[in-house]
Amino acid sequence: MHGYSGRKDELQARLRRIEGQVRGLQRMLDEDRYCIDVLTQISSTTRALQGVAVGMLDDHVRHCVRDAIEQGPEAADEKVDEALDVIARLIRS
């Protein structure tokens, strides 16, 4: 079971709202909207996705990493390395 399983409905609802934001962006381009308005909406959509990512990272640390710590140092190191790798990717994006 994944750490986010208990919040799956909430996460999917948030992703559906983000999907709507992306469709709105497409519409804005179709309508030749002002570039600053489009960029503002892109920023908002990006922040929403980052919010989902931070929530999932929190779930990962509290569930997967915690479980790995109970399994022993080797499993814990593997999960910590995974978390650090994904944090690095999130920071770069």
PDB file with one MODEL, atoms N, CA, C and O in Angstrom:
MODEL        1
ATOM      1  N   MET A   1       0.847  -1.174   0.000  1.00  0.00           N
ATOM      2  CA  MET A   1       0.000   0.000   0.000  1.00  0.00           C
ATOM      3  C   MET A   1       0.899   1.246   0.000  1.00  0.00           C
ATOM      4  O   MET A   1       1.889   1.303   0.729  1.00  0.00           O
ATOM      5  N   HIS A   2       0.552   2.222  -0.806  1.00  0.00           N
ATOM      6  CA  HIS A   2       1.319   3.451  -0.910  1.00  0.00           C
ATOM      7  C   HIS A   2       0.891   4.441   0.163  1.00  0.00           C
ATOM      8  O   HIS A   2      -0.238   4.395   0.651  1.00  0.00           O
ATOM      9  N   GLY A   3       1.807   5.339   0.524  1.00  0.00           N
ATOM     10  CA  GLY A   3       1.537   6.321   1.568  1.00  0.00           C
ATOM     11  C   GLY A   3       0.369   7.235   1.253  1.00  0.00           C
ATOM     12  O   GLY A   3      -0.295   7.732   2.163  1.00  0.00           O
ATOM     13  N   TYR A   4       0.115   7.461  -0.024  1.00  0.00           N
ATOM     14  CA  TYR A   4      -0.962   8.383  -0.407  1.00  0.00           C
ATOM     15  C   TYR A   4      -2.317   7.697  -0.525  1.00  0.00           C
ATOM     16  O   TYR A   4      -3.318   8.359  -0.797  1.00  0.00           O
ATOM     17  N   SER A   5      -2.365   6.402  -0.329  1.00  0.00           N
ATOM     18  CA  SER A   5      -3.604   5.641  -0.546  1.00  0.00           C
ATOM     19  C   SER A   5      -4.790   6.199   0.227  1.00  0.00           C
ATOM     20  O   SER A   5      -5.907   6.225  -0.291  1.00  0.00           O
ATOM     21  N   GLY A   6      -4.569   6.636   1.438  1.00  0.00           N
ATOM     22  CA  GLY A   6      -5.663   7.172   2.245  1.00  0.00           C
ATOM     23  C   GLY A   6      -6.176   8.514   1.755  1.00  0.00           C
ATOM     24  O   GLY A   6      -7.275   8.932   2.119  1.00  0.00           O
ATOM     25  N   ARG A   7      -5.383   9.197   0.925  1.00  0.00           N
ATOM     26  CA  ARG A   7      -5.761  10.517   0.409  1.00  0.00           C
ATOM     27  C   ARG A   7      -5.968  10.496  -1.101  1.00  0.00           C
ATOM     28  O   ARG A   7      -5.978  11.544  -1.747  1.00  0.00           O
ATOM     29  N   LYS A   8      -6.129   9.324  -1.647  1.00  0.00           N
ATOM     30  CA  LYS A   8      -6.214   9.179  -3.100  1.00  0.00           C
ATOM     31  C   LYS A   8      -7.336  10.015  -3.711  1.00  0.00           C
ATOM     32  O   LYS A   8      -7.132  10.667  -4.736  1.00  0.00           O
ATOM     33  N   ASP A   9      -8.509  10.003  -3.099  1.00  0.00           N
ATOM     34  CA  ASP A   9      -9.642  10.776  -3.635  1.00  0.00           C
ATOM     35  C   ASP A   9      -9.335  12.267  -3.631  1.00  0.00           C
ATOM     36  O   ASP A   9      -9.640  12.973  -4.592  1.00  0.00           O
ATOM     37  N   GLU A  10      -8.728  12.743  -2.545  1.00  0.00           N
ATOM     38  CA  GLU A  10      -8.365  14.158  -2.444  1.00  0.00           C
ATOM     39  C   GLU A  10      -7.331  14.530  -3.512  1.00  0.00           C
ATOM     40  O   GLU A  10      -7.450  15.564  -4.169  1.00  0.00           O
ATOM     41  N   LEU A  11      -6.328  13.684  -3.676  1.00  0.00           N
ATOM     42  CA  LEU A  11      -5.289  13.964  -4.670  1.00  0.00           C
ATOM     43  C   LEU A  11      -5.866  13.955  -6.082  1.00  0.00           C
ATOM     44  O   LEU A  11      -5.525  14.805  -6.905  1.00  0.00           O
ATOM     45  N   GLN A  12      -6.732  13.000  -6.355  1.00  0.00           N
ATOM     46  CA  GLN A  12      -7.329  12.945  -7.689  1.00  0.00           C
ATOM     47  C   GLN A  12      -8.208  14.164  -7.952  1.00  0.00           C
ATOM     48  O   GLN A  12      -8.243  14.675  -9.071  1.00  0.00           O
ATOM     49  N   ALA A  13      -8.910  14.626  -6.935  1.00  0.00           N
ATOM     50  CA  ALA A  13      -9.732  15.834  -7.097  1.00  0.00           C
ATOM     51  C   ALA A  13      -8.840  17.037  -7.407  1.00  0.00           C
ATOM     52  O   ALA A  13      -9.160  17.851  -8.273  1.00  0.00           O
ATOM     53  N   ARG A  14      -7.726  17.140  -6.696  1.00  0.00           N
ATOM     54  CA  ARG A  14      -6.794  18.249  -6.956  1.00  0.00           C
ATOM     55  C   ARG A  14      -6.230  18.155  -8.373  1.00  0.00           C
ATOM     56  O   ARG A  14      -6.110  19.168  -9.062  1.00  0.00           O
ATOM     57  N   LEU A  15      -5.889  16.953  -8.804  1.00  0.00           N
ATOM     58  CA  LEU A  15      -5.352  16.783 -10.159  1.00  0.00           C
ATOM     59  C   LEU A  15      -6.405  17.084 -11.221  1.00  0.00           C
ATOM     60  O   LEU A  15      -6.077  17.599 -12.290  1.00  0.00           O
ATOM     61  N   ARG A  16      -7.655  16.770 -10.937  1.00  0.00           N
ATOM     62  CA  ARG A  16      -8.717  17.127 -11.891  1.00  0.00           C
ATOM     63  C   ARG A  16      -8.856  18.641 -12.008  1.00  0.00           C
ATOM     64  O   ARG A  16      -9.077  19.164 -13.100  1.00  0.00           O
ATOM     65  N   ARG A  17      -8.727  19.352 -10.870  1.00  0.00           N
ATOM     66  CA  ARG A  17      -8.769  20.820 -10.925  1.00  0.00           C
ATOM     67  C   ARG A  17      -7.592  21.354 -11.733  1.00  0.00           C
ATOM     68  O   ARG A  17      -7.744  22.297 -12.510  1.00  0.00           O
ATOM     69  N   ILE A  18      -6.435  20.760 -11.553  1.00  0.00           N
ATOM     70  CA  ILE A  18      -5.252  21.173 -12.315  1.00  0.00           C
ATOM     71  C   ILE A  18      -5.453  20.881 -13.794  1.00  0.00           C
ATOM     72  O   ILE A  18      -5.066  21.680 -14.646  1.00  0.00           O
ATOM     73  N   GLU A  19      -6.056  19.742 -14.098  1.00  0.00           N
ATOM     74  CA  GLU A  19      -6.368  19.408 -15.490  1.00  0.00           C
ATOM     75  C   GLU A  19      -7.270  20.487 -16.097  1.00  0.00           C
ATOM     76  O   GLU A  19      -7.093  20.881 -17.249  1.00  0.00           O
ATOM     77  N   GLY A  20      -8.231  20.955 -15.312  1.00  0.00           N
ATOM     78  CA  GLY A  20      -9.102  22.034 -15.770  1.00  0.00           C
ATOM     79  C   GLY A  20      -8.319  23.314 -16.006  1.00  0.00           C
ATOM     80  O   GLY A  20      -8.593  24.047 -16.957  1.00  0.00           O
ATOM     81  N   GLN A  21      -7.344  23.586 -15.143  1.00  0.00           N
ATOM     82  CA  GLN A  21      -6.503  24.767 -15.339  1.00  0.00           C
ATOM     83  C   GLN A  21      -5.723  24.658 -16.652  1.00  0.00           C
ATOM     84  O   GLN A  21      -5.585  25.644 -17.377  1.00  0.00           O
ATOM     85  N   VAL A  22      -5.222  23.477 -16.953  1.00  0.00           N
ATOM     86  CA  VAL A  22      -4.462  23.280 -18.195  1.00  0.00           C
ATOM     87  C   VAL A  22      -5.381  23.454 -19.402  1.00  0.00           C
ATOM     88  O   VAL A  22      -4.992  24.063 -20.398  1.00  0.00           O
ATOM     89  N   ARG A  23      -6.583  22.928 -19.314  1.00  0.00           N
ATOM     90  CA  ARG A  23      -7.545  23.140 -20.412  1.00  0.00           C
ATOM     91  C   ARG A  23      -7.841  24.632 -20.569  1.00  0.00           C
ATOM     92  O   ARG A  23      -7.987  25.128 -21.686  1.00  0.00           O
ATOM     93  N   GLY A  24      -7.930  25.344 -19.437  1.00  0.00           N
ATOM     94  CA  GLY A  24      -8.136  26.787 -19.485  1.00  0.00           C
ATOM     95  C   GLY A  24      -6.972  27.489 -20.170  1.00  0.00           C
ATOM     96  O   GLY A  24      -7.175  28.455 -20.906  1.00  0.00           O
ATOM     97  N   LEU A  25      -5.768  27.013 -19.935  1.00  0.00           N
ATOM     98  CA  LEU A  25      -4.593  27.566 -20.613  1.00  0.00           C
ATOM     99  C   LEU A  25      -4.690  27.372 -22.124  1.00  0.00           C
ATOM    100  O   LEU A  25      -4.390  28.281 -22.898  1.00  0.00           O
ATOM    101  N   GLN A  26      -5.105  26.192 -22.526  1.00  0.00           N
ATOM    102  CA  GLN A  26      -5.269  25.924 -23.960  1.00  0.00           C
ATOM    103  C   GLN A  26      -6.294  26.875 -24.570  1.00  0.00           C
ATOM    104  O   GLN A  26      -6.096  27.410 -25.661  1.00  0.00           O
ATOM    105  N   ARG A  27      -7.399  27.074 -23.841  1.00  0.00           N
ATOM    106  CA  ARG A  27      -8.434  27.997 -24.304  1.00  0.00           C
ATOM    107  C   ARG A  27      -7.890  29.415 -24.421  1.00  0.00           C
ATOM    108  O   ARG A  27      -8.184  30.129 -25.380  1.00  0.00           O
ATOM    109  N   MET A  28      -7.095  29.812 -23.435  1.00  0.00           N
ATOM    110  CA  MET A  28      -6.517  31.158 -23.459  1.00  0.00           C
ATOM    111  C   MET A  28      -5.669  31.361 -24.718  1.00  0.00           C
ATOM    112  O   MET A  28      -5.707  32.424 -25.338  1.00  0.00           O
ATOM    113  N   LEU A  29      -4.911  30.337 -25.083  1.00  0.00           N
ATOM    114  CA  LEU A  29      -4.104  30.437 -26.302  1.00  0.00           C
ATOM    115  C   LEU A  29      -4.986  30.478 -27.537  1.00  0.00           C
ATOM    116  O   LEU A  29      -4.733  31.246 -28.465  1.00  0.00           O
ATOM    117  N   ASP A  30      -6.030  29.644 -27.547  1.00  0.00           N
ATOM    118  CA  ASP A  30      -6.965  29.655 -28.678  1.00  0.00           C
ATOM    119  C   ASP A  30      -7.602  31.028 -28.853  1.00  0.00           C
ATOM    120  O   ASP A  30      -7.882  31.462 -29.970  1.00  0.00           O
ATOM    121  N   GLU A  31      -7.825  31.701 -27.727  1.00  0.00           N
ATOM    122  CA  GLU A  31      -8.485  33.009 -27.757  1.00  0.00           C
ATOM    123  C   GLU A  31      -7.491  34.169 -27.896  1.00  0.00           C
ATOM    124  O   GLU A  31      -7.872  35.337 -27.819  1.00  0.00           O
ATOM    125  N   ASP A  32      -6.222  33.834 -28.100  1.00  0.00           N
ATOM    126  CA  ASP A  32      -5.171  34.856 -28.229  1.00  0.00           C
ATOM    127  C   ASP A  32      -5.159  35.835 -27.056  1.00  0.00           C
ATOM    128  O   ASP A  32      -5.072  37.048 -27.246  1.00  0.00           O
ATOM    129  N   ARG A  33      -5.247  35.294 -25.854  1.00  0.00           N
ATOM    130  CA  ARG A  33      -5.232  36.136 -24.650  1.00  0.00           C
ATOM    131  C   ARG A  33      -3.855  36.751 -24.438  1.00  0.00           C
ATOM    132  O   ARG A  33      -2.851  36.265 -24.961  1.00  0.00           O
ATOM    133  N   TYR A  34      -3.830  37.806 -23.677  1.00  0.00           N
ATOM    134  CA  TYR A  34      -2.609  38.556 -23.371  1.00  0.00           C
ATOM    135  C   TYR A  34      -1.588  37.629 -22.704  1.00  0.00           C
ATOM    136  O   TYR A  34      -1.925  36.858 -21.805  1.00  0.00           O
ATOM    137  N   CYS A  35      -0.333  37.719 -23.162  1.00  0.00           N
ATOM    138  CA  CYS A  35       0.691  36.776 -22.714  1.00  0.00           C
ATOM    139  C   CYS A  35       0.896  36.804 -21.191  1.00  0.00           C
ATOM    140  O   CYS A  35       1.136  35.757 -20.590  1.00  0.00           O
ATOM    141  N   ILE A  36       0.810  37.952 -20.576  1.00  0.00           N
ATOM    142  CA  ILE A  36       0.991  38.032 -19.123  1.00  0.00           C
ATOM    143  C   ILE A  36      -0.117  37.276 -18.400  1.00  0.00           C
ATOM    144  O   ILE A  36       0.133  36.640 -17.376  1.00  0.00           O
ATOM    145  N   ASP A  37      -1.343  37.340 -18.926  1.00  0.00           N
ATOM    146  CA  ASP A  37      -2.445  36.585 -18.329  1.00  0.00           C
ATOM    147  C   ASP A  37      -2.187  35.083 -18.436  1.00  0.00           C
ATOM    148  O   ASP A  37      -2.448  34.335 -17.494  1.00  0.00           O
ATOM    149  N   VAL A  38      -1.678  34.648 -19.580  1.00  0.00           N
ATOM    150  CA  VAL A  38      -1.368  33.223 -19.775  1.00  0.00           C
ATOM    151  C   VAL A  38      -0.250  32.810 -18.826  1.00  0.00           C
ATOM    152  O   VAL A  38      -0.338  31.766 -18.180  1.00  0.00           O
ATOM    153  N   LEU A  39       0.789  33.616 -18.738  1.00  0.00           N
ATOM    154  CA  LEU A  39       1.907  33.295 -17.852  1.00  0.00           C
ATOM    155  C   LEU A  39       1.484  33.263 -16.387  1.00  0.00           C
ATOM    156  O   LEU A  39       1.978  32.439 -15.617  1.00  0.00           O
ATOM    157  N   THR A  40       0.586  34.140 -16.002  1.00  0.00           N
ATOM    158  CA  THR A  40       0.067  34.133 -14.631  1.00  0.00           C
ATOM    159  C   THR A  40      -0.661  32.827 -14.351  1.00  0.00           C
ATOM    160  O   THR A  40      -0.503  32.238 -13.283  1.00  0.00           O
ATOM    161  N   GLN A  41      -1.457  32.379 -15.311  1.00  0.00           N
ATOM    162  CA  GLN A  41      -2.183  31.121 -15.139  1.00  0.00           C
ATOM    163  C   GLN A  41      -1.213  29.931 -15.119  1.00  0.00           C
ATOM    164  O   GLN A  41      -1.422  28.976 -14.371  1.00  0.00           O
ATOM    165  N   ILE A  42      -0.165  29.985 -15.931  1.00  0.00           N
ATOM    166  CA  ILE A  42       0.848  28.924 -15.911  1.00  0.00           C
ATOM    167  C   ILE A  42       1.493  28.856 -14.530  1.00  0.00           C
ATOM    168  O   ILE A  42       1.701  27.769 -13.991  1.00  0.00           O
ATOM    169  N   SER A  43       1.808  30.009 -13.964  1.00  0.00           N
ATOM    170  CA  SER A  43       2.404  30.057 -12.626  1.00  0.00           C
ATOM    171  C   SER A  43       1.471  29.441 -11.597  1.00  0.00           C
ATOM    172  O   SER A  43       1.915  28.687 -10.731  1.00  0.00           O
ATOM    173  N   SER A  44       0.204  29.747 -11.679  1.00  0.00           N
ATOM    174  CA  SER A  44      -0.782  29.198 -10.759  1.00  0.00           C
ATOM    175  C   SER A  44      -0.872  27.677 -10.885  1.00  0.00           C
ATOM    176  O   SER A  44      -0.938  26.965  -9.884  1.00  0.00           O
ATOM    177  N   THR A  45      -0.873  27.197 -12.105  1.00  0.00           N
ATOM    178  CA  THR A  45      -0.946  25.759 -12.358  1.00  0.00           C
ATOM    179  C   THR A  45       0.302  25.056 -11.836  1.00  0.00           C
ATOM    180  O   THR A  45       0.220  23.975 -11.253  1.00  0.00           O
ATOM    181  N   THR A  46       1.444  25.674 -12.048  1.00  0.00           N
ATOM    182  CA  THR A  46       2.700  25.114 -11.558  1.00  0.00           C
ATOM    183  C   THR A  46       2.689  25.010 -10.039  1.00  0.00           C
ATOM    184  O   THR A  46       3.094  23.988  -9.484  1.00  0.00           O
ATOM    185  N   ARG A  47       2.230  26.060  -9.361  1.00  0.00           N
ATOM    186  CA  ARG A  47       2.154  26.032  -7.893  1.00  0.00           C
ATOM    187  C   ARG A  47       1.197  24.930  -7.416  1.00  0.00           C
ATOM    188  O   ARG A  47       1.458  24.266  -6.412  1.00  0.00           O
ATOM    189  N   ALA A  48       0.105  24.745  -8.134  1.00  0.00           N
ATOM    190  CA  ALA A  48      -0.841  23.691  -7.758  1.00  0.00           C
ATOM    191  C   ALA A  48      -0.191  22.315  -7.876  1.00  0.00           C
ATOM    192  O   ALA A  48      -0.356  21.474  -6.992  1.00  0.00           O
ATOM    193  N   LEU A  49       0.540  22.083  -8.950  1.00  0.00           N
ATOM    194  CA  LEU A  49       1.241  20.805  -9.121  1.00  0.00           C
ATOM    195  C   LEU A  49       2.311  20.623  -8.049  1.00  0.00           C
ATOM    196  O   LEU A  49       2.493  19.523  -7.527  1.00  0.00           O
ATOM    197  N   GLN A  50       3.008  21.693  -7.728  1.00  0.00           N
ATOM    198  CA  GLN A  50       4.022  21.607  -6.675  1.00  0.00           C
ATOM    199  C   GLN A  50       3.380  21.259  -5.336  1.00  0.00           C
ATOM    200  O   GLN A  50       3.961  20.525  -4.537  1.00  0.00           O
ATOM    201  N   GLY A  51       2.189  21.784  -5.094  1.00  0.00           N
ATOM    202  CA  GLY A  51       1.472  21.452  -3.866  1.00  0.00           C
ATOM    203  C   GLY A  51       1.143  19.968  -3.785  1.00  0.00           C
ATOM    204  O   GLY A  51       1.268  19.354  -2.726  1.00  0.00           O
ATOM    205  N   VAL A  52       0.724  19.398  -4.900  1.00  0.00           N
ATOM    206  CA  VAL A  52       0.451  17.957  -4.945  1.00  0.00           C
ATOM    207  C   VAL A  52       1.742  17.186  -4.688  1.00  0.00           C
ATOM    208  O   VAL A  52       1.749  16.214  -3.933  1.00  0.00           O
ATOM    209  N   ALA A  53       2.829  17.616  -5.313  1.00  0.00           N
ATOM    210  CA  ALA A  53       4.114  16.935  -5.152  1.00  0.00           C
ATOM    211  C   ALA A  53       4.588  16.975  -3.704  1.00  0.00           C
ATOM    212  O   ALA A  53       5.057  15.964  -3.180  1.00  0.00           O
ATOM    213  N   VAL A  54       4.471  18.123  -3.057  1.00  0.00           N
ATOM    214  CA  VAL A  54       4.901  18.239  -1.664  1.00  0.00           C
ATOM    215  C   VAL A  54       4.044  17.338  -0.769  1.00  0.00           C
ATOM    216  O   VAL A  54       4.561  16.704   0.150  1.00  0.00           O
ATOM    217  N   GLY A  55       2.753  17.284  -1.034  1.00  0.00           N
ATOM    218  CA  GLY A  55       1.881  16.398  -0.265  1.00  0.00           C
ATOM    219  C   GLY A  55       2.245  14.935  -0.449  1.00  0.00           C
ATOM    220  O   GLY A  55       2.239  14.164   0.510  1.00  0.00           O
ATOM    221  N   MET A  56       2.559  14.557  -1.668  1.00  0.00           N
ATOM    222  CA  MET A  56       2.943  13.164  -1.916  1.00  0.00           C
ATOM    223  C   MET A  56       4.295  12.852  -1.287  1.00  0.00           C
ATOM    224  O   MET A  56       4.511  11.750  -0.781  1.00  0.00           O
ATOM    225  N   LEU A  57       5.198  13.817  -1.318  1.00  0.00           N
ATOM    226  CA  LEU A  57       6.494  13.617  -0.671  1.00  0.00           C
ATOM    227  C   LEU A  57       6.315  13.444   0.834  1.00  0.00           C
ATOM    228  O   LEU A  57       6.964  12.597   1.447  1.00  0.00           O
ATOM    229  N   ASP A  58       5.448  14.234   1.417  1.00  0.00           N
ATOM    230  CA  ASP A  58       5.141  14.102   2.838  1.00  0.00           C
ATOM    231  C   ASP A  58       4.612  12.706   3.133  1.00  0.00           C
ATOM    232  O   ASP A  58       5.050  12.061   4.085  1.00  0.00           O
ATOM    233  N   ASP A  59       3.671  12.238   2.316  1.00  0.00           N
ATOM    234  CA  ASP A  59       3.131  10.886   2.496  1.00  0.00           C
ATOM    235  C   ASP A  59       4.227   9.836   2.366  1.00  0.00           C
ATOM    236  O   ASP A  59       4.268   8.873   3.131  1.00  0.00           O
ATOM    237  N   HIS A  60       5.112  10.027   1.395  1.00  0.00           N
ATOM    238  CA  HIS A  60       6.197   9.062   1.167  1.00  0.00           C
ATOM    239  C   HIS A  60       7.099   8.965   2.396  1.00  0.00           C
ATOM    240  O   HIS A  60       7.426   7.870   2.852  1.00  0.00           O
ATOM    241  N   VAL A  61       7.494  10.114   2.923  1.00  0.00           N
ATOM    242  CA  VAL A  61       8.390  10.110   4.079  1.00  0.00           C
ATOM    243  C   VAL A  61       7.695   9.500   5.287  1.00  0.00           C
ATOM    244  O   VAL A  61       8.280   8.686   6.001  1.00  0.00           O
ATOM    245  N   ARG A  62       6.446   9.894   5.516  1.00  0.00           N
ATOM    246  CA  ARG A  62       5.739   9.416   6.708  1.00  0.00           C
ATOM    247  C   ARG A  62       5.324   7.954   6.618  1.00  0.00           C
ATOM    248  O   ARG A  62       5.108   7.312   7.646  1.00  0.00           O
ATOM    249  N   HIS A  63       5.210   7.423   5.421  1.00  0.00           N
ATOM    250  CA  HIS A  63       4.772   6.040   5.276  1.00  0.00           C
ATOM    251  C   HIS A  63       5.922   5.142   4.811  1.00  0.00           C
ATOM    252  O   HIS A  63       6.369   4.264   5.549  1.00  0.00           O
ATOM    253  N   CYS A  64       6.386   5.365   3.603  1.00  0.00           N
ATOM    254  CA  CYS A  64       7.379   4.467   3.000  1.00  0.00           C
ATOM    255  C   CYS A  64       8.726   4.526   3.713  1.00  0.00           C
ATOM    256  O   CYS A  64       9.322   3.489   4.008  1.00  0.00           O
ATOM    257  N   VAL A  65       9.206   5.738   3.989  1.00  0.00           N
ATOM    258  CA  VAL A  65      10.505   5.858   4.656  1.00  0.00           C
ATOM    259  C   VAL A  65      10.408   5.324   6.086  1.00  0.00           C
ATOM    260  O   VAL A  65      11.294   4.605   6.547  1.00  0.00           O
ATOM    261  N   ARG A  66       9.334   5.678   6.779  1.00  0.00           N
ATOM    262  CA  ARG A  66       9.171   5.182   8.150  1.00  0.00           C
ATOM    263  C   ARG A  66       9.139   3.654   8.184  1.00  0.00           C
ATOM    264  O   ARG A  66       9.778   3.039   9.038  1.00  0.00           O
ATOM    265  N   ASP A  67       8.398   3.041   7.260  1.00  0.00           N
ATOM    266  CA  ASP A  67       8.355   1.575   7.196  1.00  0.00           C
ATOM    267  C   ASP A  67       9.734   0.998   6.905  1.00  0.00           C
ATOM    268  O   ASP A  67      10.115  -0.022   7.480  1.00  0.00           O
ATOM    269  N   ALA A  68      10.477   1.640   6.021  1.00  0.00           N
ATOM    270  CA  ALA A  68      11.813   1.151   5.678  1.00  0.00           C
ATOM    271  C   ALA A  68      12.757   1.244   6.876  1.00  0.00           C
ATOM    272  O   ALA A  68      13.605   0.372   7.066  1.00  0.00           O
ATOM    273  N   ILE A  69      12.617   2.278   7.670  1.00  0.00           N
ATOM    274  CA  ILE A  69      13.457   2.420   8.869  1.00  0.00           C
ATOM    275  C   ILE A  69      13.228   1.240   9.800  1.00  0.00           C
ATOM    276  O   ILE A  69      14.171   0.727  10.402  1.00  0.00           O
ATOM    277  N   GLU A  70      11.985   0.811   9.919  1.00  0.00           N
ATOM    278  CA  GLU A  70      11.672  -0.338  10.774  1.00  0.00           C
ATOM    279  C   GLU A  70      12.254  -1.634  10.216  1.00  0.00           C
ATOM    280  O   GLU A  70      12.494  -2.580  10.967  1.00  0.00           O
ATOM    281  N   GLN A  71      12.483  -1.681   8.901  1.00  0.00           N
ATOM    282  CA  GLN A  71      13.048  -2.882   8.273  1.00  0.00           C
ATOM    283  C   GLN A  71      14.561  -2.976   8.441  1.00  0.00           C
ATOM    284  O   GLN A  71      15.139  -4.056   8.313  1.00  0.00           O
ATOM    285  N   GLY A  72      15.190  -1.862   8.723  1.00  0.00           N
ATOM    286  CA  GLY A  72      16.630  -1.896   8.939  1.00  0.00           C
ATOM    287  C   GLY A  72      17.360  -0.829   8.141  1.00  0.00           C
ATOM    288  O   GLY A  72      16.775  -0.174   7.278  1.00  0.00           O
ATOM    289  N   PRO A  73      18.653  -0.660   8.438  1.00  0.00           N
ATOM    290  CA  PRO A  73      19.431   0.434   7.848  1.00  0.00           C
ATOM    291  C   PRO A  73      19.533   0.389   6.319  1.00  0.00           C
ATOM    292  O   PRO A  73      19.497   1.434   5.670  1.00  0.00           O
ATOM    293  N   GLU A  74      19.657  -0.790   5.746  1.00  0.00           N
ATOM    294  CA  GLU A  74      19.800  -0.883   4.288  1.00  0.00           C
ATOM    295  C   GLU A  74      18.529  -0.411   3.578  1.00  0.00           C
ATOM    296  O   GLU A  74      18.599   0.367   2.626  1.00  0.00           O
ATOM    297  N   ALA A  75      17.384  -0.878   4.037  1.00  0.00           N
ATOM    298  CA  ALA A  75      16.106  -0.464   3.446  1.00  0.00           C
ATOM    299  C   ALA A  75      15.876   1.025   3.690  1.00  0.00           C
ATOM    300  O   ALA A  75      15.374   1.730   2.814  1.00  0.00           O
ATOM    301  N   ALA A  76      16.239   1.497   4.869  1.00  0.00           N
ATOM    302  CA  ALA A  76      16.066   2.916   5.198  1.00  0.00           C
ATOM    303  C   ALA A  76      16.923   3.779   4.282  1.00  0.00           C
ATOM    304  O   ALA A  76      16.450   4.783   3.750  1.00  0.00           O
ATOM    305  N   ASP A  77      18.184   3.390   4.095  1.00  0.00           N
ATOM    306  CA  ASP A  77      19.076   4.156   3.218  1.00  0.00           C
ATOM    307  C   ASP A  77      18.529   4.225   1.797  1.00  0.00           C
ATOM    308  O   ASP A  77      18.615   5.264   1.142  1.00  0.00           O
ATOM    309  N   GLU A  78      17.968   3.121   1.325  1.00  0.00           N
ATOM    310  CA  GLU A  78      17.409   3.085  -0.037  1.00  0.00           C
ATOM    311  C   GLU A  78      16.246   4.078  -0.171  1.00  0.00           C
ATOM    312  O   GLU A  78      16.179   4.827  -1.146  1.00  0.00           O
ATOM    313  N   LYS A  79      15.344   4.084   0.796  1.00  0.00           N
ATOM    314  CA  LYS A  79      14.190   4.989   0.737  1.00  0.00           C
ATOM    315  C   LYS A  79      14.600   6.444   0.922  1.00  0.00           C
ATOM    316  O   LYS A  79      14.040   7.333   0.282  1.00  0.00           O
ATOM    317  N   VAL A  80      15.566   6.689   1.787  1.00  0.00           N
ATOM    318  CA  VAL A  80      16.056   8.058   1.968  1.00  0.00           C
ATOM    319  C   VAL A  80      16.697   8.548   0.677  1.00  0.00           C
ATOM    320  O   VAL A  80      16.482   9.691   0.272  1.00  0.00           O
ATOM    321  N   ASP A  81      17.488   7.686   0.023  1.00  0.00           N
ATOM    322  CA  ASP A  81      18.105   8.055  -1.258  1.00  0.00           C
ATOM    323  C   ASP A  81      17.045   8.376  -2.310  1.00  0.00           C
ATOM    324  O   ASP A  81      17.182   9.339  -3.064  1.00  0.00           O
ATOM    325  N   GLU A  82      15.985   7.563  -2.354  1.00  0.00           N
ATOM    326  CA  GLU A  82      14.880   7.844  -3.286  1.00  0.00           C
ATOM    327  C   GLU A  82      14.274   9.211  -3.009  1.00  0.00           C
ATOM    328  O   GLU A  82      14.038   9.995  -3.928  1.00  0.00           O
ATOM    329  N   ALA A  83      14.026   9.487  -1.740  1.00  0.00           N
ATOM    330  CA  ALA A  83      13.415  10.769  -1.367  1.00  0.00           C
ATOM    331  C   ALA A  83      14.333  11.928  -1.742  1.00  0.00           C
ATOM    332  O   ALA A  83      13.868  12.939  -2.268  1.00  0.00           O
ATOM    333  N   LEU A  84      15.621  11.793  -1.480  1.00  0.00           N
ATOM    334  CA  LEU A  84      16.564  12.860  -1.828  1.00  0.00           C
ATOM    335  C   LEU A  84      16.638  13.073  -3.334  1.00  0.00           C
ATOM    336  O   LEU A  84      16.721  14.210  -3.800  1.00  0.00           O
ATOM    337  N   ASP A  85      16.609  11.986  -4.093  1.00  0.00           N
ATOM    338  CA  ASP A  85      16.619  12.103  -5.563  1.00  0.00           C
ATOM    339  C   ASP A  85      15.394  12.850  -6.076  1.00  0.00           C
ATOM    340  O   ASP A  85      15.509  13.717  -6.942  1.00  0.00           O
ATOM    341  N   VAL A  86      14.228  12.517  -5.545  1.00  0.00           N
ATOM    342  CA  VAL A  86      13.014  13.179  -6.028  1.00  0.00           C
ATOM    343  C   VAL A  86      12.976  14.634  -5.577  1.00  0.00           C
ATOM    344  O   VAL A  86      12.484  15.495  -6.307  1.00  0.00           O
ATOM    345  N   ILE A  87      13.486  14.917  -4.390  1.00  0.00           N
ATOM    346  CA  ILE A  87      13.562  16.318  -3.932  1.00  0.00           C
ATOM    347  C   ILE A  87      14.458  17.103  -4.878  1.00  0.00           C
ATOM    348  O   ILE A  87      14.122  18.224  -5.258  1.00  0.00           O
ATOM    349  N   ALA A  88      15.589  16.531  -5.260  1.00  0.00           N
ATOM    350  CA  ALA A  88      16.499  17.211  -6.194  1.00  0.00           C
ATOM    351  C   ALA A  88      15.812  17.484  -7.528  1.00  0.00           C
ATOM    352  O   ALA A  88      15.977  18.557  -8.109  1.00  0.00           O
ATOM    353  N   ARG A  89      15.042  16.510  -8.012  1.00  0.00           N
ATOM    354  CA  ARG A  89      14.309  16.716  -9.287  1.00  0.00           C
ATOM    355  C   ARG A  89      13.243  17.795  -9.136  1.00  0.00           C
ATOM    356  O   ARG A  89      13.051  18.605 -10.043  1.00  0.00           O
ATOM    357  N   LEU A  90      12.553  17.812  -8.009  1.00  0.00           N
ATOM    358  CA  LEU A  90      11.522  18.832  -7.773  1.00  0.00           C
ATOM    359  C   LEU A  90      12.132  20.229  -7.694  1.00  0.00           C
ATOM    360  O   LEU A  90      11.553  21.193  -8.193  1.00  0.00           O
ATOM    361  N   ILE A  91      13.271  20.331  -7.083  1.00  0.00           N
ATOM    362  CA  ILE A  91      13.938  21.623  -6.961  1.00  0.00           C
ATOM    363  C   ILE A  91      14.379  22.135  -8.331  1.00  0.00           C
ATOM    364  O   ILE A  91      14.280  23.329  -8.611  1.00  0.00           O
ATOM    365  N   ARG A  92      14.865  21.234  -9.180  1.00  0.00           N
ATOM    366  CA  ARG A  92      15.319  21.628 -10.514  1.00  0.00           C
ATOM    367  C   ARG A  92      14.182  22.027 -11.444  1.00  0.00           C
ATOM    368  O   ARG A  92      14.385  22.777 -12.399  1.00  0.00           O
ATOM    369  N   SER A  93      12.991  21.525 -11.161  1.00  0.00           N
ATOM    370  CA  SER A  93      11.881  21.779 -12.093  1.00  0.00           C
ATOM    371  C   SER A  93      11.252  23.132 -11.910  1.00  0.00           C
ATOM    372  O   SER A  93      10.311  23.477 -12.625  1.00  0.00           O
TER     373      SER A  93
ENDMDL
END
